[in-house]
Amino acid sequence: MPEEASMREAYGKTLVELGKTNPDIVVLDADLCASTMTKYFMQEFPERSFDVGIAEQNMIGIAAGLAASGKIPFASTFAVFAPGRCFDQIRMSIAQSRLNVKLVVTHGGLSVGEDGTSHQAIEDLSLICSLPGFTVIVPADAVETMAAVKAVADLKGPCYIRLGRPKLPVVFDDNYKFKPGKAVAMRAGTDATIIAIGIMVAPALDAAGILAAENINCRVLNMSTLKPVDEAAIIKAAEETGSIVTAEEHLEHGGLGSIIARILARNRPAPVEFVAIRDTYASSGKPSELLERFGLTAKDIAAAVRQAIKRKK
């Protein structure tokens, strides 16, 4: 079994590391610091920490004010609450002013599990990607999470990082260098390309292994930056492999699949299959059971690749 690690834990500890070298970094949370792991920063730097209680809209306003005053605010809650509960505040106070606020949310997607439908953020990427000026990142593991958090601390302008609840397989080593806006080639291939984000990157690699046993040579790209997306890597994949499969823990419309389809339609049309949630809400259950039920597994990705290749022929 591959090593697993918590993205949330990596985020919290990286915040402390950043706080020690940059006194302008401040952290906000909405009564969830023990879950988002901002608790580590709050324990280390109480004078630069603000727990606003169950008031996400207020948290966004405070973060915007701090950014306007020259601070670098990291604001955290669950993905279902930001952008879900406070979309208008994010739109008005952060996006329209292009303020330097870093929204790092946890508990994205179905893998929240037993918390159920009300807490399963499956629309958040569609919402946040609709806002001009935002950089949107969905890391694949704890290593990429640490690198992405450090990167957005240096970026000017609003950023959104989506993390999951469970521990995930570690797919990168400690030498990994994250570059915002650049896809990462996880595996070479010529017959088809799987483009995945977040929790779906490890299953994408597993699917490529399944297909290799069938003599299907499948490329795997980790498209961790959804915005600005790496258009060149997408077009190159379509040109060189002729078919694409997208894999995301999100609704089929508005997220990774929609972004890829738009770019291909404009630049290099190719058959595309989508591994995503199909226009429905889920239910309470164990994460593994929910991912199986809603078609977000390695075998589902492999089946989509076979279909994409069939359409290519």
C-alpha positions, 0 to 999 in steps of 0.5 A: 500500500502507498503511504498516505498523508493528510492534506489538512495537516500539511496545510496547518503545519505549512502555515506555521512555517510561513508565519515564522518567516513572514510577519504579514501572514494572518489566519482566519477561521470560522469555528473549525480550526481543529478540522481545517488545522489552522489550529497550529498557526493559532497556537503559535501566533495567537496575535495574528489569528482570528476565529470569527465563529460561525460567521463565514460571510463576516470572515470574508469581509475581515479577510478583505480588510486585512488584505487592503491593509497590506496583510496576507490573510489565509481564510479557512473553512469547509468548502461547502461554506466557502464559496457556498455560504459566502459567494456574494461576499467573495465576489464583491469584497475579494474578486472585484477588488482583486484583493490578496486573500488566500481561501484554503478550504477543506472537506471538499467533494464526496469524500467528506463521507458520513457528514452527508449531502449538506456538507459535500461540496460538489459545486465549489469549483464551478462557483470559484472558477466563475470569478475573474482574477482567482487562481484555483488549485486542487492539490493531489496529495500532502506534498503538493499541498505544502508546495501550493500553500507556499506558492500562493503566499507569494502570489499577488491576488486572490487564490483558492485551494481546495483540500479533502478530508481523508488522508490520500496516497502520496504521489510526489516525493519531497523533491517535487517543485510546484509551478502554478498554472503548469500541469504535471506529467505523472505518466507518459502515454500515446493512446489516450490521456487522463487529466485528473485533479485532487483525490482522483490523481491516484486512481488515475495512475491506478487506471493507467496501470490497469490499462497497461495490462491491456496494452493501452498506453495511457498518459496521466496529467495532474492538472492541479491548477484549474485557473489559470489552466495549462492550455498548452499541455491540454492541446498537446495531449489531444494532438499526441494521444487523440483522446482525453478523459477527465477525472474529478470529485465534482459535478460534471458541469462547471469544473475540470471537465467543462474547462478541458472541453472548452479549450479543446473545442476552441483549439483541437477537438478530440473525443472526451469522456468525463469521470465526475458526479452526474447532476445529482447530490449524494448521501451519507456513507463511507467515502470509499462506498460513495466514490464507488457508487458515484463512479469515481474509481480507477475502474471507472476511469479505465472504462472511460479511457476505453470508450474514448479510444473507441470513439477516436477510432 
